[in-house]
Amino acid sequence: MPNTSTHERSVFIRQMLARPCSEAVDLLARWLQDKFSDSAILLYGSGNSVLSKADPSEVLFDFYVIVPSYRKAYGSRLMAFLNYAIPPNVFYLEEKFGDKKLRAKYAILSIAHFEKLVSKKTFHSYFWARFAQPSVIVAAPNDIRERLGRSVETAIDTFVSRAAPLAGPSASVSQIWRQGLTHSYKAELRAEQPGRVTDLLESYDDWPDRVTNLEGVFQTPPGGAGQSRLIWRLRAVQGAFLSVIRLLKGTMTFQGGVDYIAWKISRHAGFTLPVKNWERRFPILGAPFLGARYYRLKRELATSRARQDSP
């Protein structure tokens, strides 16, 4: 069990959120701040791969723009409604960087909505599992920065409290995080290759140990582990529908959204997810077919691996 005090944990989290970023990240963040005034720019990336020394022109940077309100962010009531009803709205950004090109996707959330989505008020793991992991506040007004710091603490506590029953009362912090990350991936169309969770935890160094508070998380009634597994299965069912709905919505905001989703799935899944020309032309109609194709290929891959592993 971690010995970090509440105060030490808060200080550590804010130090991690304040880490310096690369010149490329700062450039993209300035563009986003110019477009969305009085907003925070949060850099998210599993394993913080975006903070590595990789060629920035080869990275698709992943930002969250935390705005004061949806009304201020949009001139469109429809876009504001969609952002609240099916969060988040996702957009694509390209900027020149010397003789190269920087690429990013950015999602928009209001600060009040963000606070709710990472809390126990939200059933699905999409937001609280993401922001329990390390991220960086690239730029932010002081008031929003402090609220983001508290929200990250909330996300961590939500994630741990919902992952701990899966691991059992004698589980280590590492085992809790492993279970939580594994089940959160299963709760979305975020297919990951075997070993991905291990790689993530190794890249996080001592983050899980220093931010995890186990007080009270195992106070579950008999049968709590079984009930927790059922709840996570329900999240997986909900997540499948949410992923398709977000894909449909993304066709309104994200240029090349269908190809991007296929690329992202293929990059992690261990197989190529093909996209047909008519699905690019009519993405709303094509999204269910793309989703069905993904599940079919995923089953085929799992069957093939099972045969290889069998004696």
Backbone bond lengths (Angstrom), bond angles and torsions (degrees), N, CA, C in turn:
res aa  C-N    CA-C-N  psi(-1)  N-CA   C-N-CA  omega(-1)  CA-C   N-CA-C  phi
1 M - - - 1.465 - - 1.533 108.92 -
2 P 1.350 117.66 133.71 1.449 119.34 -178.71 1.523 112.08 -64.42
3 N 1.332 114.82 146.02 1.454 120.00 -179.91 1.521 112.37 -100.96
4 T 1.311 117.63 3.19 1.452 121.18 -177.21 1.522 110.32 -63.64
5 S 1.325 117.38 130.81 1.455 121.20 178.05 1.523 109.54 -74.92
6 T 1.337 115.58 165.58 1.462 120.70 179.20 1.521 110.70 -58.66
7 H 1.320 116.40 -42.79 1.465 119.89 -179.56 1.527 111.01 -66.21
8 E 1.327 116.86 -45.01 1.467 120.60 179.75 1.523 110.78 -61.97
9 R 1.320 115.98 -38.58 1.462 120.13 178.52 1.514 110.31 -62.50
10 S 1.325 118.08 -47.26 1.460 122.18 -179.22 1.519 111.42 -60.77
11 V 1.319 115.98 -42.42 1.464 120.25 179.27 1.523 110.26 -63.71
12 F 1.327 116.49 -44.41 1.458 121.15 -178.82 1.535 110.79 -63.08
13 I 1.316 116.96 -44.74 1.464 120.59 -179.73 1.523 110.42 -60.53
14 R 1.305 116.85 -44.21 1.467 119.63 -179.20 1.529 112.05 -69.13
15 Q 1.318 117.13 -31.51 1.458 119.88 174.57 1.532 110.67 -65.60
16 M 1.316 116.28 -41.36 1.465 120.53 179.18 1.528 110.95 -67.66
17 L 1.330 116.49 -38.50 1.468 120.15 178.67 1.523 112.08 -67.16
18 A 1.323 116.76 -23.03 1.470 121.63 -175.78 1.529 113.03 -98.13
19 R 1.326 118.25 10.85 1.462 119.96 -179.22 1.527 111.43 -59.43
20 P 1.324 117.37 144.11 1.476 119.82 178.00 1.520 111.22 -69.68
21 C 1.313 115.42 151.62 1.458 121.78 -179.55 1.520 110.34 -117.07
22 S 1.303 115.61 173.97 1.451 121.38 -178.07 1.526 111.05 -74.80
23 E 1.315 115.16 166.41 1.466 120.87 177.38 1.520 110.97 -59.69
24 A 1.328 117.03 -38.50 1.464 120.92 -179.69 1.526 111.11 -63.46
25 V 1.326 116.17 -44.08 1.464 120.45 179.21 1.525 110.61 -63.79
26 D 1.324 117.23 -43.68 1.469 120.90 179.38 1.530 110.94 -61.19
27 L 1.330 117.16 -39.36 1.459 120.74 179.21 1.527 111.25 -62.50
28 L 1.317 116.76 -46.95 1.463 120.63 179.52 1.529 110.84 -64.99
29 A 1.319 116.84 -39.07 1.461 120.80 179.64 1.522 110.92 -64.17
30 R 1.339 118.27 -39.21 1.468 120.83 178.29 1.524 110.48 -63.55
31 W 1.322 116.85 -38.96 1.469 119.72 178.16 1.528 110.15 -63.27
32 L 1.313 116.18 -42.65 1.463 120.07 -179.49 1.525 111.13 -67.24
33 Q 1.330 117.49 -38.57 1.463 119.65 178.08 1.521 111.43 -66.92
34 D 1.330 117.11 -34.85 1.462 119.72 176.59 1.522 110.85 -64.04
35 K 1.309 115.86 -35.29 1.466 120.71 -178.46 1.522 111.84 -79.76
36 F 1.347 115.67 -35.44 1.467 120.69 -177.94 1.532 108.13 -123.84
37 S 1.312 115.64 88.75 1.467 120.46 -176.75 1.526 110.84 -67.83
38 D 1.331 115.80 152.70 1.470 123.37 178.99 1.519 112.71 60.27
39 S 1.336 116.89 26.82 1.458 121.21 -178.54 1.518 110.67 -113.90
40 A 1.324 115.85 160.18 1.462 121.95 174.66 1.520 109.03 -97.89
41 I 1.325 115.87 144.57 1.456 121.63 177.69 1.519 107.26 -114.37
42 L 1.319 115.65 116.17 1.449 121.92 -174.67 1.526 108.49 -114.47
43 L 1.328 116.81 126.66 1.459 122.85 179.86 1.514 108.92 -95.14
44 Y 1.319 115.35 120.95 1.456 120.96 -179.76 1.524 108.97 -116.88
45 G 1.325 117.56 142.55 1.454 120.49 175.44 1.503 109.89 -171.53
46 S 1.333 117.09 121.71 1.461 120.23 -179.55 1.519 109.69 -58.70
47 G 1.308 115.82 125.17 1.447 120.62 -179.06 1.509 113.02 76.00
48 N 1.345 116.58 5.27 1.461 121.64 -179.07 1.523 111.68 51.98
49 S 1.339 116.71 37.41 1.458 120.67 178.35 1.516 111.11 -60.34
50 V 1.322 116.88 -27.23 1.463 120.45 -179.40 1.519 111.93 -71.67
51 L 1.336 117.36 -11.03 1.460 119.88 178.11 1.532 111.89 -96.29
52 S 1.317 116.60 3.00 1.456 120.72 -178.23 1.521 109.88 -80.37
53 K 1.322 115.13 -176.74 1.457 121.08 -179.40 1.526 112.03 -90.93
54 A 1.315 117.15 19.79 1.455 120.91 179.24 1.531 110.27 -64.88
55 D 1.322 115.83 152.93 1.460 121.55 176.42 1.530 108.29 -58.48
56 P 1.340 118.99 118.07 1.472 120.02 -175.57 1.526 113.37 -62.00
57 S 1.344 117.48 -23.18 1.463 119.52 178.96 1.530 111.53 -74.25
58 E 1.336 116.71 -10.72 1.456 121.45 179.75 1.529 111.72 -101.42
59 V 1.331 116.45 3.36 1.466 121.47 -176.05 1.517 109.92 -109.17
60 L 1.327 116.76 138.21 1.458 120.68 167.95 1.524 106.48 -97.26
61 F 1.331 116.67 101.09 1.452 121.40 -176.97 1.529 110.41 -69.77
62 D 1.299 115.42 147.27 1.464 121.85 -173.46 1.530 108.53 -122.60
63 F 1.335 116.74 108.24 1.457 122.25 -177.73 1.527 111.06 -114.39
64 Y 1.320 114.95 151.21 1.462 122.12 164.28 1.521 107.11 -116.36
65 V 1.314 116.23 128.90 1.461 122.27 175.54 1.529 106.68 -101.44
66 I 1.319 116.00 114.52 1.465 121.45 -177.40 1.523 107.75 -99.24
67 V 1.318 115.98 106.36 1.459 122.10 -172.35 1.527 110.37 -97.36
68 P 1.356 116.98 157.00 1.476 119.28 177.33 1.523 112.40 -61.09
69 S 1.340 116.42 -37.27 1.465 120.33 179.22 1.524 108.81 -161.80
70 Y 1.332 116.02 155.65 1.460 119.96 177.68 1.525 111.02 -68.15
71 R 1.321 115.77 -33.74 1.464 119.44 179.58 1.520 110.55 -60.40
72 K 1.339 116.68 -38.94 1.458 120.30 -179.75 1.524 111.54 -74.91
73 A 1.323 117.04 -31.44 1.460 120.70 -176.40 1.520 112.71 -75.34
74 Y 1.323 116.96 -31.40 1.460 121.00 -173.77 1.526 111.17 -121.43
75 G 1.318 114.17 148.29 1.455 119.37 168.41 1.517 110.53 -93.46
76 S 1.319 115.71 -5.21 1.462 122.09 -176.16 1.516 110.51 -107.51
77 R 1.322 116.27 125.21 1.467 119.98 176.46 1.520 110.71 -66.89
78 L 1.344 116.79 -33.33 1.455 120.30 179.92 1.527 110.35 -64.09
79 M 1.333 117.04 -46.19 1.455 119.62 -179.51 1.524 111.08 -65.07
80 A 1.318 116.95 -38.14 1.463 120.28 177.42 1.528 110.45 -63.69
81 F 1.330 116.47 -42.20 1.465 120.61 179.09 1.522 111.33 -64.01
82 L 1.345 116.92 -45.51 1.457 120.50 -179.99 1.521 111.55 -62.01
83 N 1.330 116.17 -37.64 1.458 119.82 -179.95 1.521 111.27 -65.14
84 Y 1.323 116.94 -35.43 1.457 120.08 179.50 1.534 111.41 -80.44
85 A 1.330 116.85 -40.82 1.464 120.61 -174.64 1.521 112.25 -74.66
86 I 1.338 116.80 -39.09 1.468 121.58 -177.89 1.524 107.89 -132.92
87 P 1.314 118.24 72.13 1.462 120.12 -174.99 1.542 111.69 -72.97
88 P 1.335 115.66 150.83 1.469 127.82 -6.35 1.528 110.45 -100.34
89 N 1.344 117.34 168.81 1.461 121.25 165.41 1.526 107.40 -81.33
90 V 1.334 116.39 136.30 1.465 121.29 -175.61 1.524 109.52 -121.48
91 F 1.343 115.61 136.34 1.462 121.87 -177.65 1.526 109.94 -129.97
92 Y 1.316 115.34 164.35 1.464 121.82 -177.44 1.519 109.57 -113.05
93 L 1.342 115.85 144.47 1.456 121.38 -177.39 1.519 109.94 -138.46
94 E 1.343 115.97 134.61 1.462 122.16 171.99 1.520 108.83 -127.69
95 E 1.325 116.91 136.44 1.459 122.06 178.20 1.523 109.12 -139.93
96 K 1.318 116.84 144.42 1.461 120.84 177.11 1.526 109.75 -72.26
97 F 1.323 115.01 143.89 1.458 122.23 178.74 1.522 107.09 -139.11
98 G 1.315 116.04 87.78 1.454 120.45 -171.04 1.510 109.65 66.24
99 D 1.324 116.87 -126.87 1.462 120.39 177.29 1.524 111.88 -94.28
100 K 1.346 116.42 11.81 1.454 120.93 180.00 1.526 110.19 -115.79
101 K 1.311 115.33 -177.20 1.465 120.92 -178.42 1.523 109.22 -129.31
102 L 1.334 115.62 134.07 1.460 121.43 174.75 1.524 109.40 -98.10
103 R 1.322 115.91 141.32 1.462 121.20 -179.95 1.530 109.35 -126.04
104 A 1.301 115.33 141.31 1.464 119.48 179.00 1.513 109.90 -152.06
105 K 1.311 115.37 154.26 1.459 120.20 165.52 1.522 106.10 -116.79
106 Y 1.304 114.97 144.99 1.459 118.42 179.54 1.518 110.17 -135.70
107 A 1.319 113.90 137.03 1.457 122.19 179.66 1.520 108.68 -107.36
108 I 1.311 116.45 148.05 1.460 121.31 -178.01 1.529 110.38 -114.38
109 L 1.330 114.81 130.97 1.460 122.23 173.05 1.519 108.22 -139.38
110 S 1.317 116.81 145.48 1.461 118.85 171.09 1.524 108.27 -79.33
111 I 1.310 117.04 154.79 1.456 120.32 -177.38 1.530 111.23 -62.84
112 A 1.334 117.54 -39.17 1.465 119.65 179.25 1.525 110.98 -66.52
113 H 1.325 116.47 -39.66 1.461 120.28 179.08 1.529 110.45 -68.16
114 F 1.328 116.34 -40.25 1.466 121.29 177.59 1.528 110.24 -57.68
115 E 1.325 116.53 -45.41 1.462 120.63 -179.56 1.530 111.21 -60.02
116 K 1.302 117.03 -37.51 1.466 120.33 179.14 1.525 111.51 -73.08
117 L 1.331 116.88 -41.45 1.460 121.00 -173.99 1.527 113.32 -67.95
118 V 1.331 117.87 -26.56 1.466 119.77 179.22 1.530 112.22 -93.38
119 S 1.310 116.96 3.98 1.464 120.62 -176.79 1.525 111.13 -100.58
120 K 1.332 115.20 177.01 1.459 120.43 179.59 1.527 112.24 -72.23
121 K 1.310 117.19 -3.78 1.465 120.60 174.77 1.524 111.32 -72.34
122 T 1.325 116.48 -16.56 1.465 121.07 -177.01 1.520 109.44 -105.91
123 F 1.326 116.74 125.21 1.466 122.17 -174.75 1.524 111.85 -72.87
124 H 1.322 117.13 -50.24 1.459 119.95 -174.03 1.527 111.25 -75.62
125 S 1.335 114.94 152.61 1.467 121.94 -172.34 1.526 114.13 -85.52
126 Y 1.331 118.85 -3.01 1.466 122.74 -170.64 1.530 113.08 -48.54
127 F 1.324 117.11 -44.91 1.467 119.93 -175.81 1.520 112.59 -94.82
128 W 1.332 118.44 -47.52 1.463 117.61 -174.99 1.520 112.49 -70.65
129 A 1.334 118.97 -26.69 1.467 119.47 174.81 1.526 111.16 -73.40
130 R 1.327 117.05 -36.02 1.469 120.45 177.69 1.521 111.56 -63.58
131 F 1.311 116.17 -50.93 1.451 119.54 -170.67 1.517 113.57 -89.02
132 A 1.346 116.64 2.64 1.457 119.40 164.14 1.526 109.76 -74.19
133 Q 1.328 115.70 -20.38 1.456 121.66 179.76 1.535 109.76 -87.95
134 P 1.336 117.32 160.55 1.464 119.70 -176.59 1.521 113.22 -60.36
135 S 1.318 116.24 140.07 1.455 123.52 175.02 1.525 107.06 -146.48
136 V 1.329 116.18 178.35 1.466 120.17 -177.06 1.528 109.62 -136.52
137 I 1.322 116.61 132.89 1.462 121.02 171.34 1.525 106.87 -87.24
138 V 1.326 116.19 106.77 1.469 120.34 -176.68 1.525 110.28 -73.81
139 A 1.319 116.47 -39.67 1.465 121.75 179.08 1.522 108.05 -157.91
140 A 1.335 116.13 147.03 1.457 119.33 -179.86 1.517 110.77 -171.51
141 P 1.339 118.04 144.24 1.466 120.19 167.42 1.524 108.77 -62.10
142 N 1.313 116.72 151.83 1.462 120.67 -173.74 1.528 113.18 -57.99
143 D 1.342 117.05 -40.47 1.460 118.63 -176.97 1.529 111.53 -66.47
144 I 1.340 116.83 -41.52 1.460 119.39 179.31 1.529 110.49 -71.83
145 R 1.327 117.56 -35.65 1.464 120.63 178.80 1.525 111.26 -58.06
146 E 1.325 117.18 -44.37 1.453 120.35 -179.38 1.530 110.87 -67.18
147 R 1.323 117.64 -39.64 1.463 120.48 177.57 1.525 111.23 -65.18
148 L 1.329 116.99 -35.80 1.463 120.13 177.04 1.522 110.80 -66.09
149 G 1.331 117.23 -40.05 1.455 120.21 177.40 1.511 111.64 -59.05
150 R 1.322 116.50 -45.52 1.470 120.04 178.59 1.529 110.83 -66.38
151 S 1.328 116.82 -35.70 1.464 120.80 -179.36 1.521 111.50 -66.81
152 V 1.319 117.30 -37.56 1.463 120.12 177.31 1.532 109.68 -64.07
153 E 1.316 117.76 -41.14 1.461 120.57 175.58 1.521 110.22 -60.00
154 T 1.323 117.15 -42.24 1.465 121.56 178.48 1.523 110.29 -62.51
155 A 1.344 117.34 -43.59 1.458 121.23 179.96 1.528 110.86 -60.08
156 I 1.309 116.51 -43.05 1.466 121.17 179.58 1.526 110.19 -62.21
157 D 1.322 116.89 -46.89 1.466 120.27 -178.66 1.527 111.19 -64.60
158 T 1.323 117.28 -38.37 1.465 120.72 177.74 1.520 110.17 -64.46
159 F 1.329 115.47 -47.91 1.468 121.22 -179.72 1.526 111.04 -58.53
160 V 1.322 117.66 -49.07 1.461 121.64 -176.94 1.521 110.71 -64.98
161 S 1.315 117.38 -42.62 1.468 120.09 -177.49 1.525 111.73 -65.29
162 R 1.335 117.21 -28.08 1.461 120.29 -178.73 1.519 113.09 -95.52
163 A 1.331 116.80 -12.96 1.461 120.54 176.24 1.525 111.98 -95.73
164 A 1.331 117.08 -31.14 1.468 120.98 -174.32 1.526 113.54 -57.55
165 P 1.349 120.44 -44.22 1.467 118.67 -179.42 1.520 113.43 -60.84
166 L 1.335 117.68 -25.01 1.464 120.88 177.98 1.522 111.14 -68.58
167 A 1.330 116.15 -32.90 1.455 121.08 -174.43 1.520 113.15 -88.30
168 G 1.333 117.73 -24.39 1.457 120.65 179.39 1.515 112.58 99.05
169 P 1.335 117.56 159.12 1.464 122.57 -172.04 1.519 114.83 -66.76
170 S 1.322 118.75 -20.40 1.465 120.22 179.98 1.523 112.42 -100.59
171 A 1.321 116.74 10.78 1.464 120.99 -174.51 1.525 111.58 -72.12
172 S 1.319 115.45 150.67 1.460 121.57 174.12 1.524 109.33 -82.27
173 V 1.319 115.67 168.43 1.458 120.38 176.67 1.527 110.13 -59.82
174 S 1.316 117.10 -42.07 1.465 120.89 179.70 1.523 111.17 -60.31
175 Q 1.323 117.41 -42.17 1.469 120.84 179.76 1.523 111.27 -66.12
176 I 1.323 116.99 -37.64 1.467 120.62 177.78 1.523 110.39 -63.27
177 W 1.326 116.50 -47.26 1.453 119.79 -179.60 1.523 111.37 -65.98
178 R 1.315 116.76 -37.24 1.465 119.62 178.29 1.523 110.94 -61.43
179 Q 1.328 116.01 -45.42 1.464 119.84 178.42 1.526 111.20 -64.26
180 G 1.335 115.80 -44.00 1.463 119.03 -178.11 1.515 112.54 -63.90
181 L 1.336 117.49 -44.80 1.464 120.35 -179.96 1.517 110.95 -67.02
182 T 1.334 117.45 -41.84 1.463 120.81 179.51 1.523 111.20 -59.92
183 H 1.322 116.68 -46.45 1.464 120.17 -178.06 1.527 112.01 -73.24
184 S 1.330 117.70 -31.47 1.468 118.41 178.27 1.521 110.89 -69.08
185 Y 1.349 117.91 -34.63 1.464 119.93 174.69 1.522 110.55 -65.14
186 K 1.333 116.90 -40.76 1.462 120.67 179.53 1.532 111.34 -66.74
187 A 1.323 116.74 -22.02 1.461 120.78 -178.04 1.528 112.45 -83.21
188 E 1.338 116.74 2.02 1.464 121.11 178.54 1.524 109.33 -136.14
189 L 1.342 115.53 174.85 1.462 120.00 170.34 1.522 108.58 -85.30
190 R 1.324 116.12 49.64 1.460 121.56 178.70 1.518 107.80 -110.69
191 A 1.337 114.25 71.49 1.463 118.15 -178.78 1.521 109.45 -63.70
192 E 1.322 115.83 133.24 1.455 120.51 -179.38 1.522 110.08 -128.93
193 Q 1.320 115.97 144.78 1.443 120.97 177.81 1.528 109.90 -69.80
194 P 1.346 117.29 153.48 1.466 120.25 175.68 1.527 110.30 -56.45
195 G 1.302 115.88 137.35 1.457 119.77 -179.52 1.506 114.06 94.60
196 R 1.333 117.82 -9.09 1.460 120.48 -178.03 1.528 110.83 -61.71
197 V 1.331 117.74 -44.18 1.458 120.48 -178.72 1.527 110.48 -63.24
198 T 1.328 116.68 -40.90 1.463 120.10 177.31 1.520 111.08 -60.20
199 D 1.322 116.21 -44.69 1.467 120.47 178.98 1.526 111.14 -61.37
200 L 1.333 116.29 -41.49 1.457 120.23 179.43 1.526 110.99 -61.72
201 L 1.325 115.83 -49.73 1.459 119.52 -177.73 1.528 111.36 -61.77
202 E 1.315 117.06 -36.84 1.470 119.72 176.78 1.523 110.97 -65.48
203 S 1.339 116.69 -37.73 1.466 119.86 -179.07 1.522 111.78 -71.75
204 Y 1.348 117.21 -22.53 1.458 120.63 -178.72 1.519 113.06 -81.58
205 D 1.334 116.83 -7.63 1.463 121.48 176.25 1.536 109.53 56.16
206 D 1.342 117.92 -121.94 1.464 119.95 -176.47 1.527 113.05 -97.34
207 W 1.330 117.74 12.35 1.468 120.66 179.52 1.528 112.38 -52.97
208 P 1.349 120.89 -54.14 1.471 119.12 -178.54 1.526 112.95 -56.61
209 D 1.327 117.52 -44.33 1.469 120.18 -177.77 1.522 111.97 -64.32
210 R 1.316 117.09 -36.82 1.466 120.12 -173.28 1.530 113.26 -85.54
211 V 1.327 117.48 -14.51 1.471 118.39 -177.79 1.526 112.72 -112.54
212 T 1.319 118.19 -8.64 1.463 121.39 -174.20 1.520 111.47 -86.86
213 N 1.307 115.49 127.11 1.462 122.71 174.78 1.525 107.44 -113.60
214 L 1.334 116.40 112.68 1.464 120.47 -175.22 1.522 113.15 -91.53
215 E 1.301 117.95 0.55 1.464 120.41 -176.68 1.524 110.84 -61.92
216 G 1.298 115.48 118.37 1.462 120.89 175.00 1.511 115.90 83.80
217 V 1.348 118.81 -7.83 1.472 118.30 -173.14 1.515 113.03 -73.84
218 F 1.320 118.11 -20.17 1.459 120.57 -179.07 1.528 112.40 -98.46
219 Q 1.303 116.95 8.54 1.462 120.02 179.91 1.521 109.71 -81.20
220 T 1.332 115.23 69.42 1.461 122.13 -179.35 1.524 109.31 -116.73
221 P 1.309 118.61 150.07 1.460 121.74 -179.66 1.524 110.94 -70.33
222 P 1.352 118.59 164.94 1.463 121.05 175.88 1.531 110.16 -53.54
223 G 1.309 115.33 140.59 1.455 119.00 -176.86 1.507 113.29 83.01
224 G 1.344 116.28 4.95 1.462 120.02 -177.23 1.509 113.23 -61.46
225 A 1.353 117.47 -36.56 1.458 120.42 -179.77 1.523 110.90 -64.08
226 G 1.338 116.49 -43.70 1.462 119.91 178.29 1.513 111.80 -63.67
227 Q 1.317 115.49 -40.85 1.462 119.57 177.65 1.519 110.54 -64.49
228 S 1.321 116.61 -38.89 1.464 120.27 178.90 1.523 111.06 -63.92
229 R 1.337 117.92 -41.43 1.470 120.39 178.23 1.525 110.71 -62.33
230 L 1.326 116.59 -39.34 1.465 119.91 177.78 1.515 110.63 -63.26
231 I 1.334 116.91 -42.97 1.469 121.56 179.21 1.529 110.34 -61.24
232 W 1.349 116.39 -41.11 1.465 118.91 179.33 1.528 111.18 -68.56
233 R 1.326 117.96 -31.55 1.474 119.46 174.96 1.523 110.09 -66.10
234 L 1.321 116.15 -38.09 1.464 119.50 177.05 1.533 110.14 -64.76
235 R 1.332 116.52 -37.66 1.471 119.12 176.30 1.527 110.83 -62.44
236 A 1.333 116.69 -37.28 1.461 120.06 179.36 1.525 110.95 -64.90
237 V 1.335 116.42 -40.87 1.469 120.09 177.59 1.522 109.86 -64.51
238 Q 1.335 116.05 -47.83 1.460 120.10 178.24 1.530 110.34 -60.47
239 G 1.327 116.56 -40.89 1.452 120.72 -177.66 1.513 113.20 -63.62
240 A 1.340 117.45 -35.50 1.460 120.05 178.49 1.520 110.36 -62.18
241 F 1.328 116.35 -44.51 1.466 119.90 178.55 1.526 111.01 -66.92
242 L 1.328 117.07 -43.35 1.465 120.20 -179.67 1.521 111.38 -62.25
243 S 1.332 117.31 -37.82 1.462 120.33 -178.97 1.519 111.07 -64.45
244 V 1.326 116.61 -42.45 1.465 119.75 178.58 1.525 110.34 -66.60
245 I 1.335 117.05 -42.51 1.461 120.43 179.86 1.529 110.55 -63.29
246 R 1.346 116.78 -42.18 1.467 119.41 177.86 1.521 111.31 -64.12
247 L 1.333 116.60 -36.48 1.457 119.72 177.13 1.524 110.55 -63.39
248 L 1.325 116.24 -44.62 1.468 119.93 177.73 1.529 110.37 -60.49
249 K 1.318 116.75 -45.31 1.459 120.33 -179.79 1.522 111.05 -65.64
250 G 1.338 116.15 -35.33 1.450 120.40 -178.40 1.516 113.66 -63.81
251 T 1.318 117.20 -21.99 1.466 118.97 177.99 1.527 111.79 -66.00
252 M 1.331 116.92 -17.72 1.458 120.92 178.52 1.522 112.10 -83.94
253 T 1.333 117.13 -21.92 1.457 120.22 -171.16 1.519 114.16 -123.75
254 F 1.324 117.51 -26.55 1.462 120.30 -169.19 1.519 109.60 -110.53
255 Q 1.311 117.10 107.76 1.448 122.27 178.80 1.521 109.53 -62.46
256 G 1.350 115.99 128.89 1.452 119.44 -177.54 1.515 113.11 69.49
257 G 1.320 116.31 28.06 1.456 120.14 -173.37 1.518 114.03 -61.06
258 V 1.329 117.76 -40.46 1.456 120.47 -178.29 1.523 110.80 -65.08
259 D 1.330 116.36 -44.75 1.464 119.72 178.83 1.531 110.98 -66.11
260 Y 1.331 116.44 -35.89 1.463 119.34 178.29 1.521 110.97 -63.46
261 I 1.332 116.84 -46.69 1.461 120.25 179.81 1.527 109.99 -61.15
262 A 1.335 116.88 -43.41 1.465 120.54 179.54 1.524 110.54 -62.92
263 W 1.337 116.68 -41.32 1.464 120.41 178.76 1.516 111.13 -63.72
264 K 1.318 116.28 -44.25 1.463 119.90 -177.53 1.524 110.71 -64.79
265 I 1.327 117.21 -43.05 1.454 120.14 178.43 1.522 110.31 -63.78
266 S 1.336 116.70 -46.03 1.458 121.21 -178.55 1.519 111.70 -61.17
267 R 1.338 116.56 -36.60 1.455 121.33 -177.04 1.522 111.56 -62.86
268 H 1.344 117.23 -31.27 1.457 120.87 -175.98 1.527 113.71 -105.22
269 A 1.325 116.74 -22.22 1.460 119.05 -167.58 1.520 113.96 -84.41
270 G 1.322 118.03 -22.31 1.453 119.84 -177.23 1.512 113.28 91.36
271 F 1.320 116.86 8.10 1.463 120.87 174.37 1.525 108.66 -148.17
272 T 1.324 115.68 160.35 1.462 121.01 179.72 1.522 109.75 -89.92
273 L 1.325 116.12 128.74 1.462 121.37 177.25 1.529 108.14 -98.35
274 P 1.321 117.72 102.96 1.470 119.66 -176.97 1.523 112.25 -73.28
275 V 1.328 115.24 149.64 1.465 122.28 177.00 1.521 108.14 -121.07
276 K 1.315 116.29 128.82 1.463 120.80 -179.64 1.528 110.10 -84.59
277 N 1.322 115.30 153.22 1.467 120.04 -177.11 1.521 112.28 -58.49
278 W 1.333 117.15 -39.87 1.458 118.69 -178.46 1.530 111.27 -67.78
279 E 1.346 117.34 -27.20 1.463 120.33 177.78 1.522 110.77 -71.38
280 R 1.344 117.01 -30.28 1.463 120.15 174.44 1.527 110.10 -70.74
281 R 1.307 116.99 -38.69 1.475 120.76 -177.93 1.518 111.24 -73.28
282 F 1.333 116.66 -34.67 1.471 121.36 -178.15 1.530 108.71 -128.28
283 P 1.333 116.91 70.09 1.472 119.64 -172.77 1.515 114.78 -62.79
284 I 1.311 117.61 -32.34 1.467 119.06 -179.91 1.520 110.36 -65.20
285 L 1.339 116.80 -41.43 1.462 120.44 177.23 1.525 111.10 -72.95
286 G 1.325 116.27 -32.82 1.454 119.92 -174.87 1.505 115.48 -80.52
287 A 1.336 117.39 -21.17 1.465 120.34 -174.90 1.530 113.84 -56.45
288 P 1.356 120.18 -45.20 1.471 118.90 178.81 1.524 112.53 -61.93
289 F 1.345 117.12 -36.29 1.461 120.12 178.94 1.530 110.61 -68.00
290 L 1.329 115.73 -37.73 1.465 119.96 177.49 1.527 110.31 -64.41
291 G 1.333 116.14 -42.76 1.453 120.11 178.24 1.521 112.50 -63.15
292 A 1.348 116.60 -42.22 1.469 120.64 178.49 1.524 110.78 -64.55
293 R 1.337 116.56 -39.39 1.467 120.64 178.41 1.520 110.71 -63.35
294 Y 1.329 116.30 -39.94 1.468 120.43 178.22 1.524 110.96 -60.36
295 Y 1.333 117.54 -48.46 1.454 120.30 -177.85 1.532 111.02 -64.49
296 R 1.356 116.81 -37.44 1.467 119.48 179.01 1.525 110.99 -64.35
297 L 1.342 117.26 -46.45 1.460 121.12 179.79 1.529 111.54 -66.20
298 K 1.326 116.04 -35.42 1.461 119.94 178.03 1.522 110.62 -64.61
299 R 1.336 117.13 -42.96 1.474 120.44 177.83 1.520 111.03 -63.72
300 E 1.334 116.12 -42.39 1.462 119.98 -179.93 1.525 111.14 -62.34
301 L 1.327 116.74 -40.99 1.460 120.26 178.87 1.523 110.92 -65.87
302 A 1.340 116.46 -43.14 1.461 120.17 179.12 1.524 111.09 -62.67
303 T 1.330 117.25 -40.54 1.465 121.37 178.14 1.520 111.08 -64.18
304 S 1.325 115.55 -41.98 1.473 120.17 179.42 1.519 111.38 -64.02
305 R 1.343 117.50 -41.88 1.465 120.39 178.64 1.519 111.80 -66.66
306 A 1.337 115.88 -36.86 1.473 119.71 179.15 1.525 110.95 -64.16
307 R 1.344 116.44 -38.54 1.462 120.25 178.71 1.516 110.69 -67.31
308 Q 1.327 117.11 -38.30 1.456 120.89 179.63 1.526 111.85 -67.43
309 D 1.343 115.53 -34.32 1.459 119.96 -178.55 1.526 113.42 -81.03
310 S 1.333 116.49 -18.88 1.466 119.47 -177.86 1.523 110.31 -72.74
311 P 1.337 117.75 144.79 1.476 121.34 -178.29 1.521 111.91 -69.05
